[in-house]
Structure formats: C-alpha cells, structure tokens
Amino acid sequence: MGRRSHRLFARWYPKAAASLEDRGLGEQRARLLGGTSGRVLEIGCGHGANFAHYPEAVTELVAVEPEERMRDLARERADALGREVTVVDGQAEHLALENDSFDAVVATLVLCSVEDQDKAIAEILRVLKPGGELVCLEHVGSANRAIRAGETAFDAVLWSHVFGGCHTARETGAAIDRAGFETDGLETRKFPTLPYPLKVSPHLVGTARKPK
Ligand SMILES: C[S@@+](CC[C@H](N)C(=O)[O-])C[C@H]1O[C@@H](n2cnc3c(N)ncnc32)[C@H](O)[C@@H]1O
C-alpha cells in the first residue's frame, strides 16, 4: 500500500515532543510500559521515546516505523540505551508478522495517525496472543459531538497536514471495542496538564485485552 510520507514532520517532531516528556508524558509512558513483559511489538515507534521505559521483563522488542528518519533515530536511541530493539520498516495496517505471536502491542500517539485505523487495530488483534494486551496512550476526539465535528473540519484544512497525518477527532476507544478487544482496562483522561488549552487533551489510556 502506498503511504503518504511525512518527512518534514519526522524532522521536527522528535525535538518538539521532547518538551512534553517532562510535562507528564514520560511519567505516563513509564507507568503504562512498566507492566509489559515477554515478546512486545511497538507500532509507530517514532524516535524511540518509549524505549527507556520497557522493563527487563520484556524479552524481545520489535518496533515498526514507516518513516526512515524516525527509524534511524529509534536505532540510535536503542544503541544509546544499550537495549536490543529490532526496528523495521512497515505500517500498522499491514504487519508482516505471525498470528498470535506477541504478549503485548504498544501504541502511543500513533492510532491518530494511521491511515486506516480499523485495519491497524485488526492487525494488532491478529498478532497478539490470546490474552495478550494492547497498551495504549492515544489522544482521542472530544466526547461532545459538535466539538468533534469542528475537530474533523480543522484536521482536514490544517492539523493533519502539519502534524504528520494526525487526526484529533478519532473515536479510538470505540474502534478498539468494535474490533473485539476487552476494553475494561481503558479509560479517558485529560492530559497533559498545561497552562493553556490544548486541542488534543482527551487521552485514551490503559490496556485492552485480546479474548482468550
Ligand atoms: C506522533 S508520532 C508518535 C511516535 C511515538 N509512538 C511516540 O509515542 O512518541 C506518530 C508516529 O506514527 C508513525 N506512523 C504514521 N503512520 C503509521 C502507520 N500507518 N503505521 C505505523 N506507524 C505510523 C509516524 O511515522 C510517527 O513516527
């Protein structure tokens, strides 16, 4: 499948995102990833901001990332941390990975950007072992339908073009539920806490489980 590349975004995002790590994002990553173990797949790993937060209990880490610059930075990050990570080119919608083969799949700030969210979630479900977990930190659309309509319009004219294909109105929790996951472990929280209003503040946080 031909994906539109976002090379410019891949250049500026890593530096811009760094400022959020100290405003609670790093803490959220650590809390969420601290419970992962076994064979883990990360989709859309970007520059590898999650890598420092995986515990020793993770025995193998595979990371799929479509942007070349991001993959290079992710490999540099893994090397700097002395952590073995297999960083590969690919897209969440088409994972060249076996069925039922991962204990956890990690998606942080990426299900907003995949081109076909239902397909990506179906692929995540496919590669997870029965009982395996989708670990999620994703900004989602407002619960208010009128605000969501505004978000959709703003995405179309500006936001998605500037932010590497990101969409702010997605109902990601509903999509994960619809795909067949058990979603009791997911909740919506306002994040990050900033002194100014941020369009992408409602976040879906937690874990969804593939039924056994
Ligand atoms: C906002 S960045 C988040 C990066 C990282 N997950 C994090 O938490 O910092 C979104 C990432 O998703 C990647 N991405 C976009 N479309 C994708 C797709 N279809 N499959 C996998 N990754 C994708 C982008 O290249 C980018 O690295």
The ligand as an SDF file (V2000), in Angstrom:
LIG
                    3D

 27 29  0  0  0  0  0  0  0  0999 V2000
    3.1710   11.3790   16.8430 C   0  0  0  0  0  0  0  0  0  0  0  0
    4.3440   10.1870   16.3780 S   0  0  0  0  0  0  0  0  0  0  0  0
    4.4410    9.1970   17.8810 C   0  0  0  0  0  0  0  0  0  0  0  0
    5.7230    8.4230   17.9720 C   0  0  0  0  0  0  0  0  0  0  0  0
    5.8390    7.5140   19.1990 C   0  0  0  0  0  0  0  0  0  0  0  0
    4.8940    6.4380   19.1630 N   0  0  0  0  0  0  0  0  0  0  0  0
    5.7160    8.2860   20.4990 C   0  0  0  0  0  0  0  0  0  0  0  0
    4.9620    7.8690   21.3800 O   0  0  0  0  0  0  0  0  0  0  0  0
    6.4180    9.3010   20.6400 O   0  0  0  0  0  0  0  0  0  0  0  0
    3.4280    9.1220   15.2900 C   0  0  0  0  0  0  0  0  0  0  0  0
    4.2730    8.0540   14.6770 C   0  0  0  0  0  0  0  0  0  0  0  0
    3.4450    7.1320   13.9700 O   0  0  0  0  0  0  0  0  0  0  0  0
    4.0850    6.7810   12.7670 C   0  0  0  0  0  0  0  0  0  0  0  0
    3.0720    6.3050   11.8120 N   0  0  0  0  0  0  0  0  0  0  0  0
    2.2970    7.0160   10.9830 C   0  0  0  0  0  0  0  0  0  0  0  0
    1.5050    6.2150   10.2470 N   0  0  0  0  0  0  0  0  0  0  0  0
    1.7990    4.9420   10.6280 C   0  0  0  0  0  0  0  0  0  0  0  0
    1.3180    3.6730   10.2300 C   0  0  0  0  0  0  0  0  0  0  0  0
    0.3920    3.5430    9.2920 N   0  0  0  0  0  0  0  0  0  0  0  0
    1.8330    2.5800   10.8320 N   0  0  0  0  0  0  0  0  0  0  0  0
    2.7900    2.7120   11.8050 C   0  0  0  0  0  0  0  0  0  0  0  0
    3.2750    3.8910   12.2050 N   0  0  0  0  0  0  0  0  0  0  0  0
    2.7850    5.0010   11.6380 C   0  0  0  0  0  0  0  0  0  0  0  0
    4.7530    8.0730   12.3370 C   0  0  0  0  0  0  0  0  0  0  0  0
    5.7690    7.8690   11.3710 O   0  0  0  0  0  0  0  0  0  0  0  0
    5.2790    8.5830   13.6630 C   0  0  0  0  0  0  0  0  0  0  0  0
    6.5430    8.0810   13.9520 O   0  0  0  0  0  0  0  0  0  0  0  0
  1  2  1  0
  2  3  1  0
  2 10  1  0
  3  4  1  0
  4  5  1  0
  5  6  1  0
  5  7  1  0
  7  8  2  0
  7  9  1  0
 10 11  1  0
 11 12  1  0
 11 26  1  0
 12 13  1  0
 13 14  1  0
 13 24  1  0
 14 15  1  0
 14 23  1  0
 15 16  2  0
 16 17  1  0
 17 18  1  0
 17 23  2  0
 18 19  1  0
 18 20  2  0
 20 21  1  0
 21 22  2  0
 22 23  1  0
 24 25  1  0
 24 26  1  0
 26 27  1  0
M  CHG  2   2   1   9  -1
M  END
$$$$
